[in-house]
Amino acid sequence: MAALAAQQTGPVGPESLITIKVVLDGQNRRFKLPLRDLGAHVLPQKNVVTPLAVLAVPEWENFFYDVGIYGAYRTTEYVSFNLTSPDLIQHRTSDKCEDGYVFLSPKGPSVKDAGPMILDAEGNLIWMSDQYLTAINLNVQTYKGKQYLTFWTGMQAGTAGAGEYKMLDESYQVVRTLRPVGDNLHGDLHEFKITDEGTALITIYNKTRMDMRDLGRSERAWVLDSIFQEIDIETNKLIFQWRASDHYNTSESMESNPIAGYISPWPFDYFHINSVDKDSKGNYLISSRHMHTLTYIDGQTGSIIWILGGKRNMFEDVSEELAIDFSWQHDARWVSRRDGIISLFDNRQAGVFHTSGPFSRGLMLQIDETNRTAKVLQHYESLQHALSPSQGSMQVLPETGNLFIGWGHSAAFSEFSADGTLLCESHFGASWLNWWGRVVSYRAFKSRQWIGNPLTNPDVILDSGRLSVSWNGATRVRGWQLEGQVSEDTKFQALEVLVKEEFEVTFILANQGDFARYRVAALNEELQVFHYSDEIENVTQDGVYGMMLNIVVGCIFVVSISSEDQFHQALKSTPSSSLIVVYFHTPWAAPCEQMTSILTALASTYPSTSASSPVFLSVNAEDLPEISESFDVTAVPFLALVRDGKTVETVSGSDAAKVRAAVERHASTSSSTGKAAIAPPLDVTPRPETESSAAAAPPVTNGQRDANGSNHTEAGATEPNGGGPASNSMEELHARLASLVKAAPVMLFMKGTPNAPQCGFSRQLVGILRERQVKYGFFNILADDDVRQGLKEFSDWPTFPQLYTNGELVGGLDIVREELESDPDFFKPFTAEPAAAT
């Protein structure tokens, strides 16, 4: 059995994103589709449930993404921002992955808005720009103790480029532009590395003539010579320059292009430099893709000290020829100069005629320069064994020692533990289409160091009773505060606060007609206002249809309510004479499945031909407990029929005849009075909790009744001692923690609350508990820094979330998943029985 509902998340139009919620076998599944796709592929079909139900299965969603059902590059579109960002999928996640921003430069035929881009760890956009012709190799680097965004921009010709290097400050303003030193030399896209000495390492591709008679061509054949320069950033003076043609012959190249070199427009790229690194000795390590070599160069004379790999390899491989068989590689870096450890991205392919291995990999090598030996320490493979014929990068993360790999020609990035275990992997393009290069990013980096403070104001757009806000590049925004002004001679007043979880946040405007204009304030970590948007004039639009778009399947109208504000706005926007049917359900209650089908069929008999037609609202009773309590919902399924702000009748259970009779009875009635008034919207201004009330607060559970019959809910109760005074001593803190971990048989310490988690790992763990109907308590560690820091030592577990059962630490998200894999009934002793319909 399946049923569906949907909600529009932006202004109505063919590009509008529709959030589809499918109830399939008692489980809620949500995903997004552009309205144009929904109209083209779903609505004309007679059986609309089947395709939506198929798409609702998470495993199938990832599969459909990778095979290209949504195109080579699925994107997220915004109301308040004119560019699109990748709507990526996370194939694997772990709380062992470092927190931080991901730096990409997506480009390719399928990328609508190419350019430098910063995403958060969950793939939400932080900043992007399309003002540069082509931008490649975005990174955050340090110059004179300050962080800068750096990248190459210019014209790309084949696998090389002619351009310049940009340095942007925290406000995203260009503060320095670097170019090669010398006439007719142009900056190449492959390398821009800032050294500790305040210099820049750059690469240059220069067309010239060389003797290629060893390859059967002219004495003066055309080649692309590989050059690198070290330049003083402050003065733009040349410090060092090296040319491959002074040290290598074209006959040493692994590249086989039988028609290159004869004419100027088609030179032979025999060396192909793609990375430069400088060590503490002042020497250079360079990577040659077409030679299959790493070359170590004297920083004074430019002479070759040693060569690893290729035809002139100088090392003995002591790991069964795995250390010197890298090919078509990129991004060679010193990891430890003292221990001789080098990282590189081993492509192992450069097209169908240049394939050396079954898949690309990250490599960690160790060399002994005295004895000239080399061995493999570790290799790293992607989840789907990507084979990238070009591009790629490998980075050692500073805090954990994890390895972060960008797969270049394959639109993905991964994070590994040092021992080679894959921890996290995200795809920002369809992996089955990687071969065609529809979406690529030359390199990918991860860093938590960047702080962005744009000079622009937050962008706001008001449309159809919704106000959307975003601020491209701002990293210090914790929340947004909506403010309204009644008239020019009055002050702005705070109306609502929303936590910033994604790039764009949308306010549903209540009492819109009361205000002449709006503005939005950006809130920092302390929830203090630190910047305002421009003021925007109010434009009203009456009716529930101006506030939301209902998914239309035949004549079915079911509005899925996702917040209290949306619910109250729906009530206010509906004419008082219209009947509102509010349907309460939960994903785990089996009778709700039947009721969903009944209500869907019933709604189809009431076409929405006017603003006074009946409105059907669907509310998850667990997710929105304040609404449930206002209607005295004690069991699901439960229907409340509302008119003119009054509840005129309620129906509990899944009896189709009772539901139909109640709706038909009131749908044709012009007016009625009810027994209970609808609860007003909650005051959005949080009230300070007193010390005494915090100390006395009961443990929070997830909406199940405790032994005393109390019905504590996630949103309605307070975290245990969450606002109490700071501990006076470590002993008191440990005593408090010992009590907290036993506050409920299953106790979750998380970032945020179950209804508003503040990190992806907390959100996923809440999902696991809810899916298994586990009765659990929770504690928001963001509300109490003593608990947040003390629990790390108390549990000897450095990250959150943390889950306890019967006062004993289970672990984080990964450990919980491992426990469930080995014992699917792990949570069975803590499972609450679903409430039976009455």
QUIMOLIN-V921292 format. One record per pair of residues at least 24 apart in sequence whose ideal C-beta (glycine too) atoms are under 6 Angstrom apart, sorted by sequence separation. I is the first residue (numbers start at 0). J is the second residue. If there is no record, write none. Layout:
BEGIN
[[I:J] [I:J]]
END
This chain:
BEGIN
[[30:54] [64:88] [161:185] [162:186] [179:203] [385:409] [409:433] [450:474] [647:671] [202:227] [340:365] [381:406] [479:504] [481:506] [640:665] [339:365] [358:384] [359:385] [543:569] [546:572] [647:673] [28:55] [61:88] [160:187] [164:191] [201:228] [243:270] [339:366] [359:386] [512:539] [645:672] [646:673] [752:779] [83:111] [159:187] [160:188] [358:386] [359:387] [408:436] [410:438] [511:539] [645:673] [745:773] [747:775] [749:777] [751:779] [23:52] [83:112] [200:229] [326:355] [485:514] [486:515] [543:572] [642:671] [646:675] [693:722] [694:723] [21:51] [82:112] [104:134] [542:572] [543:573] [693:723] [745:775] [746:776] [747:777] [748:778] [21:52] [104:135] [198:229] [199:230] [408:439] [412:443] [483:514] [484:515] [750:781] [23:55] [361:393] [381:413] [484:516] [748:780] [104:137] [198:231] [199:232] [469:502] [644:677] [743:776] [21:55] [469:503] [483:517] [577:611] [688:722] [742:776] [87:122] [102:137] [115:150] [197:232] [209:244] [214:249] [254:289] [291:326] [576:611] [578:613] [579:614] [580:615] [581:616] [582:617] [583:618] [585:620] [102:138] [253:289] [379:415] [467:503] [468:504] [482:518] [574:610] [585:621] [764:800] [72:109] [151:188] [213:250] [252:289] [405:442] [574:611] [583:620] [71:109] [72:110] [211:249] [253:291] [293:331] [348:386] [350:388] [405:443] [467:505] [481:519] [221:260] [251:290] [288:327] [349:388] [713:752] [761:800] [84:124] [151:191] [198:238] [220:260] [348:388] [379:419] [465:505] [466:506] [479:519] [480:520] [713:753] [714:754] [760:800] [346:387] [361:402] [573:614] [713:754] [149:191] [221:263] [286:328] [322:364] [377:419] [382:424] [403:445] [465:507] [480:522] [594:636] [223:266] [361:404] [216:260] [222:266] [464:508] [478:522] [555:599] [583:627] [591:635] [698:742] [82:127] [159:204] [221:266] [222:267] [223:268] [225:270] [286:331] [346:391] [476:521] [477:522] [557:602] [591:636] [698:743] [477:523] [556:602] [590:636] [1:48] [82:129] [222:269] [225:272] [284:331] [344:391] [383:430] [477:524] [555:602] [588:635] [3:51] [227:275] [344:392] [475:523] [555:603] [764:812] [179:228] [211:260] [344:393] [554:603] [583:632] [629:678] [750:799] [763:812] [392:442] [394:444] [553:603] [585:635] [1:52] [142:193] [322:373] [342:393] [390:441] [392:443] [466:517] [468:519] [556:607] [584:635] [749:800] [322:374] [554:606] [583:635] [584:636] [760:812] [135:188] [140:193] [322:375] [613:666] [732:785] [736:789] [748:801] [773:826] [321:375] [583:637] [736:790] [278:333] [317:372] [747:802] [771:826] [774:829] [273:329] [274:330] [276:332] [318:374] [560:616] [582:638] [773:829] [180:237] [246:303] [274:331] [276:333] [279:336] [314:371] [315:372] [316:373] [317:374] [318:375] [507:564] [732:789] [736:793] [746:803] [773:830] [774:831] [278:336] [313:371] [507:565] [557:615] [558:616] [559:617] [560:618] [581:639] [597:655] [601:659] [772:830] [251:310] [314:373] [509:568] [556:615] [594:653] [726:785] [745:804] [772:831] [206:266] [241:301] [459:519] [557:617] [566:626] [580:640] [593:653] [718:778] [725:785] [334:395] [507:568] [597:658] [718:779] [721:782] [744:805] [14:76] [329:391] [330:392] [457:519] [563:625] [579:641] [721:783] [330:393] [590:653] [740:803] [457:521] [578:642] [741:806] [740:806] [542:610] [575:643] [9:78] [202:272] [703:774] [459:532] [461:535] [701:775] [200:275] [457:532] [456:532] [459:535] [464:540] [700:776] [456:533] [463:540] [699:776] [698:776] [699:777] [464:545] [621:702] [463:545] [464:546] [194:277] [189:273] [190:274] [745:829] [190:275] [744:829] [578:665] [578:666] [624:712] [625:714] [624:714] [624:715] [567:680] [703:831] [653:836] [652:836] [587:772] [652:837] [651:837] [496:683] [495:683] [634:834] [634:836] [634:837] [588:833] [587:833] [590:836] [169:450] [169:451] [170:452] [171:453] [169:452] [170:453] [170:454] [90:382] [97:396] [97:398] [171:472] [97:399] [146:448] [97:401] [136:441] [135:441] [136:442] [138:444] [139:446] [139:448] [139:449] [96:414] [126:451] [96:422] [95:422] [96:423] [109:437] [110:438] [93:422] [107:436] [108:437] [109:438] [93:423] [107:437] [92:423] [107:438] [91:423] [107:439] [91:424] [90:424] [105:440] [89:425] [104:440] [103:440] [104:441] [87:425] [88:426] [87:427] [103:443] [85:427] [102:444] [101:445] [126:471] [99:445] [126:472] [99:446] [99:447] [98:447] [100:449] [72:428] [71:428] [71:429] [71:432] [67:429] [65:429] [67:431] [65:430] [66:431] [67:432] [65:431] [71:437] [72:438] [71:438] [123:501] [124:502] [79:458] [123:502] [79:460] [78:460] [79:467] [78:467] [79:468] [80:469] [79:469] [79:503] [77:503] [10:462] [10:463] [47:552] [11:548] [20:559] [7:547] [7:548] [5:550] [4:557] [6:559] [4:559] [27:586] [26:586] [25:589] [25:592] [22:595] [0:592] [2:595] [2:596] [2:599] [4:617] [121:759] [94:760] [94:798] [94:811] [94:812] [93:813]]
END
